[in-house]
Amino acid sequence: MPKHGLIEFDAVLAIARRGSFRAAALELGLSTTALSHVIGKLERQLGVRLFNRTTRSVSLTDAGRQFVDKISPALQDIHEAMENAQSQQDTPSGTLRINSFAAAAREILPLLLQFLRLHPQVHVDLVTEGRLVDIVADGFDLGIRTADLVPSDMIAVPLGPRRRYAVVASPGYFRTWDQPRSPSDLLSHPCIRVRLPNGALYRWQFEKGGQPIQIDVDGPITLDEASLARMAVLEDMGIGFFMESDVQGDLAAGRLVRILEDWTPPLEQLCLYYPSRRHPSAAFKEFIDLARKFSAAKTATA
């Protein structure tokens, strides 16, 4: 009887969980072609089709559903046994999978790079996406979200002080335009519009004296990535709305000018979060320890 590797079983469960070869391939770190080859080979060896495939959807066949029900508990036990063995290692190694949204990923990248320099035998797989995910169901070790979005059954590690938005434009822009004194003044200025991952246009958020205000700005260009919006603002195209951390260097260097600062109060903290683990790996424990030190250092210098 042919022998099967864990990758084949992990592949079946990932596709069943994600409902997509492409999403499962991303989770497993494979190309879609390689994943299709793995599943095709397993189906030929089993003599049954595990998935119904169309151009728009993937679903389990009856045989596939029974197969998943049988292998899921066993595979969970195997992975737990492997984690238990790996937790005995003195040297951190293996892969850490982290899910984050893009702005948070930019803020914690220094932490990740410091960790990798300290532990070169560890690989970090960082996936950025706007939607909220179930990090356990989707195969992630850790997630990064604002404190108010961390599930109540997760362990949370704050990552530094509370964050803020920053409304900015270039000195060249303000040589032509007057500085806005209130959020409503933005309606008469060209602004860099932001498109959210769900396709909606972002309404700029302000608050003062406990009164929140949303402004639906207008402008010459709509972008969906902060680095592109920053480039447009630096080129005098209009006013931009950013996370403070994304433009701190530009503000310090005088490349950008901040406005409406009294309308942008502190936001929720970023948090690293994860489920309780009975046998955390050496890499996992070292990363959490470094994250706590990273948070303390950021808070001390805020």
Buried (B, 14 or more C-beta within 10 A) or exposed (E): EEEEEEBBBBBBBBBBBBEBBEBBBBBBEBEBEBBBEBBEEBBEEBEBBBBEEEEEEBEBBEBBEEBBEEBBEEBEEBEEEBBEEBBEEEEBBBEBBBBBBBBBBBBBEEBBEEBBEEBEEBBBBBBBBEEEBEBBEBBBBBBBBBBEEBBEEBBBBBBBBBBEBBBBBBEEBBEEBEEBEEBEBBEEBBBBBBEEEEEEEBBBBBBBEEEEBEBEBBBEEEBBEBEEBBBBBBEBBBBBBBBBBBBEEBBEEEBBBBBBEEBBBEBBBBBBBBBEBEBBBBBBEBBBEBBBEBBEEBBEEE
